[in-house]
């Protein structure tokens, strides 16, 4: 039996016997299972590579730190070039090829349709990047792989766009739930990142996918949590001011993290070839790893050592080993790690590596929290705080500041450590960190460039409606074009007589708009035949109230131009040439229809 015929029969049987609601629940289980398997695969492949290379690093007296990142990035470059060239559209901007931005862009502009190659792309590229020392995480690749599975499954089963969006969110929740064994945080993360309306219809599939993915992780990896953390020092009211100070520190660090992220990307954009980027980036990372060994890979072992109070093991062997009995040297080294973790992570990305942002953010936050606690305990203030607790809360503060997901930060850190007793300090630090970064930076490293392009959905329904609208759908081209040298008689016979519009664009031989003429502009002279030959279009034309620039103006800008100009029609210019008009009536009609679609 032909494959298509069999699939068609299965789909017909499904329509007859399984309701849409139950079908979505079943798909949620499958999506969670596949996302869990993708996460487990990523972990195992990465740890296998790291274990194999660890002996070589030790044997070579760490000389391999100079070349390992370059070898990893070179491998990624070659595999991309020869096997995954069409995983992304070549015209797609680089930043959209990163995990979360690519999903947000796909859901908005590509109906959530992802290439099947993105199922395997991160499963190969991320272990090579992280295993060879790239200072990035594995969550982003897990989300990409799980989402690609969800998207292609939806396409195979003829799922509509709305349900496909929900299933991609389920894959995202499943990837996080499996990676960190944190189902509640996973649900919150999917809601915060994708701006989902939290209704029963969306909550239950997310919950099912998270459970399915967590169980998959337990089956393959056992029941051990990411960090074995036991709260021995409970929160007291006297610690409040110090957690407020930690919130301020993580807020400032989040701003640094975001700014250095975009600054390094801008620096690498100056290089004309991808190979030159990986050459500079690979050896830059190698140098950083040589001087600061904990920057290698995700850095979770570094954070575990800080939780155990073993900062000497966390810092590893370095040129400062003889001075580590001085606590202020230790603090300085931890601050250096915090600063360079963001640099190493972004350099890995900019050089062509594949990975995620959230785990490096957590690791950087743990170092910052530990530094804050050590400073407080050694300033002679007469008050001692728990270094482990501050390490934990620092992670949450930086996550909230960097990705603007405060609830995710609270539940994620609480779940992966079992630290629910620290909810109050978590909320204090997270709230302050989030307020600081949100006040100075409206968008995150995930959303800033999308927002600048007008390709970002938010909680603002009005803005979402305008973002979903496409200017191509409202451009009207049934306007008769006039030319400056046309006589009044020619204008009437070639323009007015052949048009049902009261507006005429005036263009030159290069199709450039040089002015417009309204019917009202010639109404008083259009029957005066003595003027038919002695006056021209140039006499009556004038500039339009404003212009719509096709390449630059988002729908939000278009709407503002209509409001500020008071015009009923505005010309559209593309590549310097006239292509048509947008009318206020058609704009508002399209807006109303899109509003109905969004509301439903």
N, C-alpha and C positions, 0 to 999 in steps of 0.2 A: 504494500500500500504506500503510495507517495507520501512523503513527509508532510507536505502542506495539507493533504486531505486528512491525515490523522490528526494534525493539530486543529484543523477546522472542526472535526467531529468532537474533539475534546472540549473546545470552546463552546460549541453548541450545547453539549451535555452540561457544561458548567452553567450556562445561562438558564437552563431549564431546572437545574436541581440545587444550585448554590446561590444564595442571595449575594448581592454586591458587598454587603457589610461583612458577611462571614468569609467571603472570598478575600477581602482585604486582611482579615485576621489571619487567614491561612498564609497569605503572602508575607505578612509581618513575621511569622515564625520562620519562614524560609529565608527571608532577608536577614534576620538576626543570626540565623545559623551560618549563612555564607559570610556575613561580616565578621563573625567570631572566628571562623576558619581562616579568613584573610589576616586577622590580627595575630592569631597564633602562628601562622606561617611566617609572617614578618618577624616576630620575636625570635622564633627558632632559627631562621636563616641568619639573622643578624648576630645572634649570640654564637652560632657556629663559626661564623667568619671571625668574630672577635677572639674566640677561644683559640682558633688556629693561628692567628697573628700574634697573640699575646706571648707565646714562647719565643717567636722571632724577635719581638721587641726587647724582651729581657736579654736574650742571647746577644743582641747587637748593641747592648749598652745604650738603648734608646736612640741610636742613630737612625733607625727606620722612621722615626717620627717626621723626619724631613721629607720622606718620599711616599709614605703610605697614603696620605690624603690625595696626593697627585695621582697615584696609581688608581685609587678608587674613583676619582672624578674622571680620569681618562677612560676607565672602563665604562662609566655611565655615558660619557660623550660618544664613544664608539657604538655602544648598543643602541643609543637613541638614533644615531645617524643611520645605521644600517638595518635596524629592526623596528623602531617605533617612530619613524619619520612622520607618519600620518596619524599618530595618536591624537595630535592637536592640529587644528587648521594652521598652516604656515603664517597666515595673516593675523592670527590671534596674538595680542600683546603678551609679552613675557609674564607679567604679573598675573594674568588670567590663567596661566598654566599651573599656578600654585593651588594647593588642595581646596581650601575654603573659598577663595575668590572664584575658582573655576566652577564650583558648584553653584554659587550664587548667580554667576553670569549665565550658566547653562539654564538654570530654572527660569531666569527672566527672558533671555533672548533665544534660547534653543529648545524650549519646551522640555527641559530636563533630559534631553537625549545625549548620551555620552558614548564615545567610541568603545567598542568591546576591547580594544587594545589597552584601555585604561584599567581593565581588570588585572592584567599581568604586569603592566608598566611599573607600578610602584612596588610590586612584590619582588622585582628584580633590582630596580634602581635604588630603593631605600636601603636594603641590606648592604649593598656595595658602598653606598655613601656613608652610612653610619658605621658599618663594620670596619671600614678603613680609616676611621677617625673623624669623619665629618661631624661637626658639633650640632647636630639637629636631632629631632625626635622621630618616632614612628607612628604617632597617632594620625597625622595628616595623610600619609600614604595609606594607612588602613581605611580611613574615611573615603579616600578616592577610590580604592579598589572595591570596597563594599557598595559605594554609590553607583559605580559602573555596573556591578552585578545587578543591582536593583533596577537601574535604568534599562538595561538590555532585557532583563526578565519582563519588565513592563511593556517594552516594545514587542516582545515575542507574544505576549498575551493580550495585546491590543488594549492596554490600560490608558485611560484618559489622562490629560496633563495634571489635573488636580490630584488624582490618586497617585500618579507617578511622583509628584512633589512630596507627598506624605511618605511614600516608600523610601525615597532618598533620605528623608529626615530619619526614618526608621533605621536605615543603614548607618547613618552618622551616629545615632544613639547606640546602635549595636556595636560599632567599632570602639567607641569610648567605653562602653560597659565591659566589653571583653578585655580591652587593653588595661584598664585600671580596676576591673571588678567593682564598678560603681554605678549600678543601674539607675539610681535616682538622679545623680549628677548628669548622667548621660541623657536622660529625658529633658532635664532643664537646659542642657547645652543645646540640644536640637531646637528647642523652643526659642531660646535667646538668639541663636545664630541665624535661624531661618525666619524669625519673626512670625512664627505660627500662632494662629488664634487657638488658645488652649481650651478646646472643647472636648467633650467626651469622645466625639468622633475621631479626634486626632490623638488624644491622650492614651486611649486603650491600645491602638496599634503600636505606639511608641513603647508602651510598657511591655507589651508582648515581645517585641523585637529585642528589647533590653534583656528581658529574662532569658529568651532563647540564646542570645549571644553570651551572656554570663555563664549559663549552663554549659555551653560549648567550651568556654575557657576553663571552667572547672574540670570538665571531662579530660581535656588534654594537658592541663598544667597543674591540676590539683587545687587545693583550697587556700594556698598561701596568698596573703594580700601583698600589695606592692611594697609596703613598709610595715615591719613589725614594730608598732608604736604603742606603748602603754603610758597613759597619763599618770605620772606620779606627783606632779606639782599642779594642784588645781588653781584655777583663776581666783584671785582676790581683788577686792575693790581698790587696793593700793597699787595694783598693776595697771589701772585704767590709763593713766597719763602716759605710761610707757608704750602701751599698745596704740594710743593716739599718735605718739611720736613715730612708731613703726609704720602706721598708715601714711603719715606724711613722707617718710623715707621711701616707701614702696611706690607712692604716687610720683615722686620726683624721679625715681629709678625707671618707672614705666614711661615717663616722658623721654628720658634718655634712651631707653630701649627703642622706642618708636622712631625717634629722630636719627639715631645711628643706623637703624634699619634702612631708612630711605636714603641717608647720606651715602652709605656703602654701595647701595644699588646704583645711585647716580654716578659714583666713581667708576664702577665697572661698566656702565653704559658707554664710557669713553673708549673702551677697547672695541675694535672693529670686528674682531673674529671671536667665535666661541672658544677656539683653542687657546687664544691668548688669555682669555678670561680664566680658563681652568688652569693654565700654567701659572699665572700670577696668584690666583686664589689657592691652588693646591699647595704651593710652596709657602705661602703666607700662613696657611693653617698649620703646616708642618713646623714652621718656626715657633708659632704660638704654642703648639703641643710640646715642643722640646723644652720650653721654659716653664709652661704651666700644664703638666701632664693631665690633671683632672678635666681639661677641656675635651679630652678624647671621647667621641661618641655622645650618647645621650647625657651621661653624667649622673645616672641614678645611683650608682654605687657611692659617688661623692656625697649625695644627700643622705644615704643610709648611714654613712660614717658619721655625719654631723648629728644625726638622730642618736647615735650610740655614744656621742660625746668624744669621738676619736678624731679630732681635727687633724692630728698629725698624719694619720693614715689617709684621710680625705685629701690632704694637700699633696701627698706623695713625695717622692725624692726630688729635690731641687737644689739650686745653688745656695739656698738660704738654710740648709739643714743645720748648720752650726749655730744658728740664731733662733731656732724655734722654741727655745726655753723662755724667750721673751714674748709675753702674750701680745704685745703691741706689734711685733713683727708678724705674728700669726694673723692679727686683725688686718694688717696692711696687705698680707698675701690674699686673704679672703676678699678684701675689697678689690684687689687686682683681678681675682677670678671673676667677681661680679661684673666688672667693667668689660673684661675681655670675652666673657661668655657670649654677650650680645654681638660683639665684633666677629667672633669665630663662627657663630651661627649664621649671621647674615652673609659673611664671606663664603660660607659653604653653599648657600642658596645662589648667590650672585655668580659663583664660579660654575654653576650648572648642576649642583647636587640636588638630590630629591629627599625631602624629609618634612618634618612638622615643626611648629613653633611652640606648642603648649608645653611639652616636656622640658625643653631648654629654659622656658620661662619659669617653670616650677623650680628647676635646679638653681637658676639665678636668684630666685626669691628665697630659697632655703639658705643660700650663702649670705644674703643681705640680712635676713632675720637673725641668723647666728651671729653676724657681726654686731648688730644692734644689741643683742643680749650681752655679748662679751664687753662691749663698751660700757654698758650700764653697770655691769658687775665689777668693772675695774676702774671706775671713775672715783671710787670712794664715797659714793652717795649714801652708804649705809643701808642699801636695799639690794637684795639679790633676786633676779628673775630666772625663770627656767629657760635655759638655752634651747632645749628640745622644743618647748612650746613656741618660742619665738621663731625657731627654724620652720616649724609647721605653719604658723600664721603668716610668716613672710612669704611663703609660697602662695597662699591665697591672695594676699595683697597685691602681688605682682601680676597674677593671672587676671584679677579684676581690673587692674589698671591697663594692662596691655591689650586684652581682647574685649574689654567692656562687657564682661559677663559676670557680674557680682554674685548672682545666685549659683551659677556654675562653680565659681571659685569656692564658695562656702561648702557646698555639698560634696564637691570633688575631694577637697582636702579632708573633710570630715570622714568620708567613706573610705578612702584609700588608707587611712591611718587608724580608723576606728576612734577618731578624736571628737566625738559628739559633745563631750563635756566642755569643749572649748568654743562652743557656739557664740558666746558673748564676745570674747576677744576677736574671734573671726569676723563677726559682724562689724565690730568697731573699726578694725583695720581695713577691711574690705570696703566699707562705706566711704571712709576718708580717702583711700587710694582711688576709688572710682570717681568720687566727686572732683578730685584734683585733676585727673586726666581728662575727664569728660568736659571740664570747664575750659581746659586749654586745647584739647583736641577732640573735635566733634566725631571724628571717625578713627577707626583702628587700622592696623597694618593690613587687615583683611579687606576693609571696606573703603579706605581713603581714595584709592585710584578708581574704584568702581563708581564712587560718588561723584568724582570729578568728571567722569564720562557720562553721568546721568544714567548709570546702569545699576542702581542700588535700590532695593525695596526696603522700607523702614516701617515703623509703627504708624507713620502719618499716612492715613488713607488717601488724602488729597494728593500728596506727593507720589504715592504708589500708583494711583490712576494715571497721572501724567507720565511717570516713568515707563509704564507698560504701553503707552501709546507710541506709535511710530509716525514720524512726520511724513513718510512716503504715502501713508494711507489717507492723508488729508490734503495733499497738494492737488490743486485743480489746474489743468493745463488747457482748458477750452477757452483761452483768451486769444483774440486776434491781435497779432503783433503789428505795430506800426513802426515806421522808420523816420528819423528826424527830417529828411529831405522831402518827405511826402507832402504834396499840396493838400489844401483843405478838401478839394474835390476828390482826390484819391483816397483821403482818409474816410470820407463819407461812403464812397462806392466800395472800397476794398475792406474797410473796417466796420463802420457802423451798420451798413446794410447787411453784412454777413455775420454779425454777432448778436447774441441775445444777452450780452453783458454790458454794463454801463461803465466799464473800466478797460483801458487799453494800455498795455505795456509798450514803451518805445525803446527799440533796440537798434544797435548799430550792426555793421556787417560781421562783427565777431560774436554776435549774440549777447553782447554785454548790455545790461539795462542802463539807459541814459536818462530815463524819466518815465512818468506815467501821464495819461490824459483821461480825465473823467468826462462822461457825457455832459455833465453840468458845465464843464469848461468851454464847450463849443455850442451849447444849446442856443445861445443868443445870436450866433452868427451862422449856424449850419444851413439856414435857408437864404442867406445873402450870397447869390451867385457871383457877385462882383469880386468876392474874396476867394473864390474857389482856386484861382491860379496864382494869386499874389501873396498868399499866406501859406505857411508850412506847419507841419507838426511841431517843429522846434519852437514856434511862436506860442503854442498852447501848453506844452509839456512842463511838468514841474517834478520836484523830487517827492518820492513817497514819504509818509510819516516815519517809516522805519524799514529796516531790511531784516529778513530771516536768513542767517548764514547756515546753510545745510550742514557743513562739516562741524560747526562749533555749537550751535544753539540747541540746547535740550528743550524738551516740551515745557519745562518749567520756565525757561527763558522766553520761549515763544508766547506763553500765556502772559508773562509780565510785559512783553512788548505791546501786546494788544491792550493791556490795561493802561499802560503809561501813554500810549499814542492816541488812544481813542479811535483807532482805525477799524474799518470793517473788513479790509483786505490788505494783506502785506505780501510783497514779492519775496520769492525764495531764490537765493543766489547759491549756485553750486560751482565750485572751481572758478569763481569769478564771472560765471555766465548765468543769465536768466533761465529758469526752468518752469516757473509757474507761480501761482498765488495760493496762499492759505486764507480762507475766509473765516471770520469769527463764528458765523453760523455753523459751518461744518466742523470747526474745532469744538464748539460746545456740544454738538450732536454726538461727535465721537467720544467726547469726555463722558457724557451721560451714559452711553452704551458701555464704556469700559467700567464705569462706576457700578453699573448693574452686574457686570461680570465679576468684579472684585467682591462685591457684597454677597453674591451668591456662593 
